Amino acid sequence: MTPKSLEICFTPASFDAHADSEAVVVVIDVLRATSSICTAFANGAREIIPVATVEEAMEMKSRGYLLAAERDGYVLDFADFGNSPFNFTPEKVKGKSVAYSTTNGTGIMKRASECHDVVIGSWLNMSALCRWIEGQGRKVVIVCAGWKKRFSLEDAVCAGALAEKLLETGRFTTICDSVHAATDLWSVARGDLLGYMEKAAQRSRLRDKGLDDCIPYCHTVDMTDVIPVLRNGKLVAI
Amino acid sequence: MTPKSLEICFTPASFDAHADSEAVVVVIDVLRATSSICTAFANGAREIIPVATVEEAMEMKSRGYLLAAERDGYVLDFADFGNSPFNFTPEKVKGKSVAYSTTNGTGIMKRASECHDVVIGSWLNMSALCRWIEGQGRKVVIVCAGWKKRFSLEDAVCAGALAEKLLETGRFTTICDSVHAATDLWSVARGDLLGYMEKAAQRSRLRDKGLDDCIPYCHTVDMTDVIPVLRNGKLVAI
């Protein structure tokens, strides 16, 4: 089998240059959206509906959905809870449909829905995700959610680790500079991943708001086998 | 003096998130626009007028300007020459006004002109540029031209080397993840810069077109002291 192309897009601002209707798109937003989504499914959530705007989030709440929603780390006041993975407990989410809106992660999930598949990536489901992607036999674009069009270190390093794993299967090849950069950053960070993340801007933002308790958890490798995939606008676990 | 903020913007697609009317913007397009611009001034060019579109380039040619213009590495057929630094010889450019249009580099120079200053960076003028920037006492945003909204390894590594030099002066501070990433990539690449660049996509693009003869030259450190700065839409050397 001819190796398939592997690309990384460091911010949603560059997504147009990487978008491909035949590709599997992996969205990574380590702190915290995609880590929380993996946690929600690991804890039995039935489905998660990504909504891009605050207005849509309000609309979903008024229609009776459980709503997780934040902007810049703060819970929207009409939401049931915010963006910490620790909110998505079995008691709260088991068997439930959850509407979900975040600063960076959920917008790009909707934009990428024109591609063949949109799947959620994080450290938490890294190995299971790699196996699933390998089985698809398609071009892969890993999209880092970043921060308001900016590059984010925590997403780039996680993308680098996933890219390395995919390249090691021999099923993928790359001529994408972002893949080389991300795998090199992963090689710098891997000896002390949490120590490396001390310099990430999002790490400081969360600390300033007292929201950094989830950082070691969000960098836990292979906590779950869930593969959240977008189907008709809703994330479901397969 | 309070240290000033230092940021790197990896592609023009993210420029909105970094733009600041008080900032000095350094544009880097190692292969080949900003290396060629430094070469042109080192060889005595009077001024260089960046033009963003093919139509504007044609217009400048019809007004009698010497025109350097390329798209995707190919010389535009009505141009006097293309984008290789080896074109900008003293015989051709000394004392001349040159209109210049390239795939990635010149567009962002025009977009950044709303900022306090736009200055041209490359390996060729690295130390002189660092001294000049240090003297400005302003916030700095280094913008990598990239490739059609994509991240480029050669620009990111050069930006990382410049960022490291600026941070070493003690006059700058950063909370920008791109700066951490770029300086780490520079630390990976520095032992064998040309060897590292073998994996850059632009290196392959140029090789495929037989245009890669300039790559070692474009990675020569401190070949010149010129500081090309944008003044009223024209680059001049100061």
Interface residues (C-beta under 8 A of the other chain):
Chain A: F10 T11 A13 S14 D16 A17 H18 W147 K148 K149 R150 F151 S152 L153 A156 I175 C176 D177 S178 H180 A181 D184 L185 S187 V188 K199 A200 A201 Q202 S204
Chain B: F10 T11 A13 S14 D16 A17 H18 W147 K148 K149 R150 F151 S152 L153 A156 I175 C176 D177 S178 H180 A181 D184 L185 S187 V188 K199 A200 A201 Q202 S204
